[in-house]
Amino acid sequence: MIPVSEPHLAERELELVSEAVSTGWISSAGKFINAFQDRFADYHGVGHCVALSNGTAALEVALHAVGVKPGDEVIIPSFTIMSLALAVLRTGAVPRLADAHPDSWNITAEGAAKLANDKTAAIIVVHGFGQPADMDPILELAQAHGLKVIEDTAQAIGSRYKGRLCGTMGDVGSFSLYANKLITTGEGGCILTDNDDYAARARRYINLYFGLTERFAHEGLGYNFRMTNMQAAIGTAQLEQIEHMAARKREIGGWYAEALADCDTVDFQKTVGDVDHVYWMYCVVLRDHIQMDAMAAMKHLGDQGIGTRNLFKGLHAQDPLLPHLVQADREAAFPVAEHLYARGFYVPSAVTLTREDVQTVVNALKELR
């Protein structure tokens, strides 16, 4: 079986985790927490990193940090994971949904502008599957309307837009460090910001808003979203090889692009704009003449020992979310998100892939009918 994804863990991770365990620092304090936060911030050239328990929490923490409040509206893409909508709802805000660009698969300034109004407080930009969104027009729109910009960089660690690392251009960058991300802490996440106040608000929110002078006189409604020292130990080791893993992802992406150049059954995800696409996942979309849909194609590949996973089902089509959407979004059309869900999926994407693995996958893709 060629797995769709697997983490790349070596002896260094075991060494640091063993140190955390042997010293007894296994919870949410210890030297690896600070080491991970400092090194992740330094890698991105940003002032603050706040380590967290997972990427969904990171989105909620980011919204809280920038001051999103109940009744505000937050523009998010429909073509993304449910975590964005959940984070918005947990702040008491209202998610507004924008369709994806047909080439980049990302939210655009044009799409967001159609939704912006006097209730809008923020935009969450997802850099989908490692392809950076076109940030300059989005930042211009945000400045014109006084909106905060949160970059969901879960899928784009190491990707660059016009030379700038994703997660460093908005007010806050949000990250997941789940096992299938470029670097991992198992579960885990973090946020980045240069704003001292946002970082302070985030640190208090993830730590139950303990009182500053009297610990158990809580000064707000916060949560326990802390990362453990054991997770941070893994992350610290992973950071030592982040450039290697980003380079490896680009190399494998090149293998796929080359091998698929003469393929008439699927299109490989495009790289759009002046970007460095790290390819969190290698995604394909069935061409129109292929009778199989994504689910049938994935079953065909699975029968040959090739792991796959389908692309996101749009948030506009998620039944639990519908009662929380405004009427206009319940009635709107999302043709790009619908097409990508029906016809797209990702293929084996681990940094452990060999060129022979890639060719095996491509040979199977060419057999689709």
C-alpha distance (Angstrom), angle and dihedral (degrees) to the residues before:
residue distance angle dihedral
M1 . . .
I2 3.80 . .
P3 3.83 102.1 .
V4 3.76 120.5 -136.2
S5 3.80 89.0 -129.0
E6 3.79 141.3 -9.6
P7 3.80 133.1 173.7
H8 3.79 120.7 -107.2
L9 3.80 105.5 -130.3
A10 3.78 126.3 168.0
E11 3.79 140.0 175.2
R12 3.78 93.6 -75.7
E13 3.81 91.2 66.1
L14 3.80 90.6 50.5
E15 3.79 90.8 47.4
L16 3.81 94.2 54.6
V17 3.81 95.3 41.2
S18 3.80 89.3 50.1
E19 3.79 89.0 52.6
A20 3.80 90.8 52.4
V21 3.79 91.3 49.6
S22 3.80 96.0 43.9
T23 3.81 92.2 50.9
G24 3.80 92.9 47.7
W25 3.83 94.3 -120.3
I26 3.79 96.9 128.5
S27 3.81 103.3 131.7
S28 3.80 132.4 61.4
A29 3.80 98.1 -50.8
G30 3.78 130.6 64.2
K31 3.77 141.7 95.2
F32 3.80 96.1 -77.5
I33 3.80 92.5 62.5
N34 3.78 90.6 60.5
A35 3.80 93.0 38.8
F36 3.79 92.4 53.6
Q37 3.80 94.0 45.1
D38 3.80 93.3 47.9
R39 3.80 94.9 46.3
F40 3.79 95.1 44.7
A41 3.80 90.7 50.1
D42 3.80 91.7 45.8
Y43 3.80 92.5 50.0
H44 3.79 89.3 54.9
G45 3.79 96.0 39.3
V46 3.82 91.4 -123.0
G47 3.78 128.8 135.1
H48 3.80 101.8 -129.2
C49 3.80 137.6 32.7
V50 3.80 119.3 -178.5
A51 3.82 113.1 -164.6
L52 3.81 116.6 -142.0
S53 3.78 143.6 -176.4
N54 3.83 96.8 -106.1
G55 3.79 145.2 -16.7
T56 3.79 96.2 -98.2
A57 3.79 89.2 56.9
A58 3.81 88.6 48.6
L59 3.80 91.1 60.6
E60 3.80 92.1 49.8
V61 3.79 91.7 46.4
A62 3.81 90.6 49.9
L63 3.80 91.6 52.9
H64 3.79 91.2 48.4
A65 3.79 91.9 47.0
V66 3.82 94.2 55.5
G67 3.79 91.7 47.2
V68 3.80 104.7 -105.6
K69 3.80 107.2 167.9
P70 3.81 138.7 -172.0
G71 3.79 112.5 -65.2
D72 3.79 95.0 24.2
E73 3.79 119.5 122.8
V74 3.79 122.0 -128.1
I75 3.80 121.1 -163.9
I76 3.80 113.6 -137.5
P77 3.80 134.8 162.6
S78 3.79 118.8 -97.3
F79 3.80 90.4 -144.7
T80 3.79 98.5 72.7
I81 3.77 143.8 79.8
M82 3.82 121.5 -63.6
S83 3.82 90.7 -111.7
L84 3.81 92.5 85.4
A85 3.78 94.1 55.8
L86 3.81 91.6 44.6
A87 3.79 91.8 52.4
V88 3.80 91.5 50.2
L89 3.79 92.6 48.3
R90 3.82 92.6 48.6
T91 3.79 89.5 59.5
G92 3.81 89.7 52.4
A93 3.80 91.5 -112.2
V94 3.81 129.1 129.0
P95 3.82 121.3 -112.4
R96 3.82 116.3 -133.8
L97 3.78 115.6 -162.1
A98 3.80 129.3 -137.4
D99 3.80 125.9 -173.8
A100 3.80 122.3 -120.6
H101 3.80 128.4 -103.3
P102 3.84 108.1 -103.5
D103 3.81 93.6 -127.7
S104 3.81 105.9 34.3
W105 3.85 94.5 29.3
N106 3.81 87.4 -141.0
I107 3.79 136.2 116.9
T108 3.81 113.8 -90.7
A109 3.78 135.4 -151.5
E110 3.80 88.9 -116.3
G111 3.77 92.2 54.9
A112 3.79 93.0 45.8
A113 3.81 92.6 47.3
K114 3.81 90.6 61.0
L115 3.80 89.3 60.3
A116 3.81 101.1 39.6
N117 3.82 115.6 111.7
D118 3.79 139.5 144.7
K119 3.83 90.5 -72.7
T120 3.81 94.3 55.0
A121 3.80 113.7 110.1
A122 3.78 105.2 165.9
I123 3.80 149.0 1.2
I124 3.79 123.3 -138.0
V125 3.79 109.9 -151.9
V126 3.80 116.9 -161.0
H127 3.80 117.8 -156.4
G128 3.78 92.5 -148.4
F129 3.81 120.0 -140.5
G130 3.81 90.3 -20.2
Q131 3.84 96.1 -52.6
P132 3.83 107.1 125.2
A133 3.78 116.5 -129.6
D134 3.80 118.2 -120.9
M135 3.79 94.4 -93.3
D136 3.82 105.6 177.1
P137 3.84 95.9 68.7
I138 3.81 90.4 43.2
L139 3.81 91.6 51.9
E140 3.82 89.8 48.1
L141 3.80 90.5 51.1
A142 3.80 91.1 48.6
Q143 3.78 92.3 50.2
A144 3.79 92.0 49.1
H145 3.81 92.3 51.5
G146 3.81 99.5 34.3
L147 3.80 93.3 -114.8
K148 3.78 129.6 154.6
V149 3.81 117.8 -125.4
I150 3.80 122.0 -144.7
E151 3.79 117.6 -173.0
D152 3.78 114.6 -148.4
T153 3.80 97.6 -150.9
A154 3.80 97.1 168.6
Q155 3.80 91.1 117.7
A156 3.80 98.4 34.7
I157 3.80 109.4 54.6
G158 3.80 104.6 153.6
S159 3.82 95.6 13.7
R160 3.81 117.5 127.1
Y161 3.79 135.2 -150.4
K162 3.81 112.9 -156.3
G163 3.79 88.4 -21.9
R164 3.82 95.0 -48.9
L165 3.79 120.3 115.6
C166 3.78 114.1 -116.0
G167 3.78 111.5 -107.2
T168 3.82 93.8 39.7
M169 3.81 102.6 78.0
G170 3.80 104.4 65.7
D171 3.79 130.6 56.7
V172 3.81 91.2 -88.7
G173 3.79 133.4 10.7
S174 3.80 116.6 -147.1
F175 3.81 122.3 -156.6
S176 3.79 139.4 -173.0
L177 3.79 119.6 -151.6
Y178 3.79 96.6 -169.9
A179 3.81 118.5 149.3
N180 3.81 94.6 -92.4
K181 3.82 96.2 52.2
L182 3.82 125.3 102.6
I183 3.79 88.6 -97.5
T184 3.77 123.2 13.9
T185 3.77 145.3 -163.1
G186 3.82 91.8 -171.2
E187 3.76 94.0 -106.1
G188 3.78 114.9 3.9
G189 3.76 146.7 100.7
C190 3.78 143.0 -170.1
I191 3.77 144.0 -162.1
L192 3.80 130.4 -131.3
T193 3.79 127.8 -152.2
D194 3.78 141.1 153.6
N195 3.81 90.9 -150.0
D196 3.81 111.9 101.3
D197 3.81 93.4 -157.4
Y198 3.80 93.6 50.5
A199 3.80 90.9 50.4
A200 3.81 91.7 49.0
R201 3.81 91.9 49.0
A202 3.79 90.5 48.7
R203 3.80 94.0 50.0
R204 3.78 91.8 51.6
Y205 3.81 94.6 44.3
I206 3.82 92.8 54.1
N207 3.81 91.4 48.4
L208 3.84 101.4 54.2
Y209 3.82 92.4 -96.6
F210 3.79 91.2 -87.1
G211 3.78 111.4 -165.5
L212 3.79 117.4 -94.5
T213 3.79 94.7 -138.2
E214 3.82 101.2 20.9
R215 3.81 110.0 32.8
F216 3.79 99.0 -152.1
A217 3.79 95.2 43.0
H218 3.80 93.3 90.8
E219 3.79 114.8 -151.0
G220 3.81 98.9 -159.7
L221 3.78 144.3 0.1
G222 3.77 105.7 -79.3
Y223 3.77 137.6 153.3
N224 3.78 140.9 -135.8
F225 3.80 101.5 -101.5
R226 3.80 95.7 144.5
M227 3.80 124.8 143.6
T228 3.79 118.0 -129.2
N229 3.79 124.0 -120.1
M230 3.83 89.0 -119.6
Q231 3.81 91.1 56.7
A232 3.78 90.2 46.6
A233 3.80 90.1 51.3
I234 3.80 89.5 58.8
G235 3.80 90.3 45.7
T236 3.79 92.5 49.8
A237 3.80 90.4 54.3
Q238 3.80 91.3 45.4
L239 3.82 91.4 52.7
E240 3.79 89.3 59.9
Q241 3.81 88.4 68.3
I242 3.80 102.4 32.5
E243 3.81 94.9 115.7
H244 3.80 91.3 48.3
M245 3.79 91.9 51.4
A246 3.82 92.9 46.2
A247 3.79 90.1 50.8
R248 3.79 90.4 47.6
K249 3.81 91.3 51.9
R250 3.81 90.5 52.0
E251 3.80 90.7 48.0
I252 3.80 92.9 52.4
G253 3.80 89.7 45.6
G254 3.78 87.6 56.2
W255 3.80 90.5 51.8
Y256 3.80 91.0 52.5
A257 3.81 93.4 46.1
E258 3.80 91.5 49.7
A259 3.80 95.0 45.5
L260 3.83 92.5 46.5
A261 3.81 95.0 48.0
D262 3.82 92.3 98.7
C263 3.80 95.8 34.4
D264 3.82 115.0 119.2
T265 3.81 97.9 -174.0
V266 3.81 103.8 64.9
D267 3.78 140.8 20.2
F268 3.80 119.3 -134.3
Q269 3.82 116.6 -131.0
K270 3.79 108.9 -85.5
T271 3.78 124.9 -121.4
V272 3.80 105.2 -132.5
G273 3.81 127.4 -164.7
D274 3.79 134.6 -13.7
V275 3.79 94.5 -31.8
D276 3.78 143.9 127.4
H277 3.81 103.6 -132.1
V278 3.81 111.3 -157.4
Y279 3.83 93.7 -172.6
W280 3.78 104.5 -131.9
M281 3.80 85.4 -171.3
Y282 3.80 130.1 7.9
C283 3.78 104.7 -123.0
V284 3.79 131.4 -167.9
V285 3.79 133.6 -174.4
L286 3.79 123.5 -152.0
R287 3.78 114.7 -115.5
D288 3.79 117.8 -117.6
H289 3.80 96.4 -104.2
I290 3.82 93.4 57.6
Q291 3.80 108.1 100.9
M292 3.79 95.0 -157.6
D293 3.78 117.5 88.7
A294 3.79 121.7 -141.0
M295 3.80 94.6 -88.3
A296 3.81 93.3 51.4
A297 3.80 92.0 46.2
M298 3.79 90.8 50.2
K299 3.81 91.0 51.3
H300 3.80 89.6 51.0
L301 3.79 90.8 52.8
G302 3.79 92.4 43.9
D303 3.80 90.4 54.7
Q304 3.82 86.3 59.3
G305 3.80 93.9 50.9
I306 3.81 97.0 -99.3
G307 3.79 118.5 133.2
T308 3.81 119.8 -137.7
R309 3.76 140.3 164.7
N310 3.78 129.7 -156.7
L311 3.78 123.3 -117.4
F312 3.80 122.4 -104.8
K313 3.77 121.8 -66.2
G314 3.78 105.6 -129.9
L315 3.78 119.1 -98.9
H316 3.81 88.8 -127.3
A317 3.83 87.3 66.9
Q318 3.82 97.9 47.4
D319 3.80 108.1 110.8
P320 3.84 96.8 -153.0
L321 3.80 89.9 54.4
L322 3.81 98.7 48.2
P323 3.84 96.3 84.5
H324 3.80 88.7 56.1
L325 3.81 96.5 52.4
V326 3.77 125.6 92.0
Q327 3.79 114.9 -110.3
A328 3.80 92.9 -107.8
D329 3.81 91.9 58.7
R330 3.81 92.5 45.9
E331 3.80 88.6 55.6
A332 3.82 99.0 38.4
A333 3.80 124.8 106.4
F334 3.81 120.5 -120.2
P335 3.80 103.2 -174.5
V336 3.80 97.5 163.7
A337 3.80 94.3 50.1
E338 3.81 90.2 46.2
H339 3.81 92.5 50.3
L340 3.80 94.6 47.5
Y341 3.79 92.3 50.4
A342 3.80 93.6 47.2
R343 3.81 97.2 43.6
G344 3.80 108.2 21.9
F345 3.77 138.3 80.8
Y346 3.74 139.7 151.4
V347 3.76 126.3 -111.2
P348 3.83 130.9 -151.6
S349 3.78 106.8 -41.6
A350 3.82 109.8 168.8
V351 3.79 121.7 131.2
T352 3.81 85.9 -125.9
L353 3.84 92.6 70.2
T354 3.78 118.9 121.6
R355 3.78 125.5 -146.8
E356 3.80 87.5 -109.0
D357 3.82 90.0 55.6
V358 3.81 90.1 52.9
Q359 3.79 92.0 50.1
T360 3.81 90.3 49.7
V361 3.80 89.9 53.7
V362 3.81 93.1 46.3
N363 3.81 92.3 48.6
A364 3.81 88.6 55.3
L365 3.81 91.9 47.4
K366 3.79 90.0 54.2
E367 3.81 89.5 58.0
L368 3.82 94.7 60.7
R369 3.78 115.4 117.4
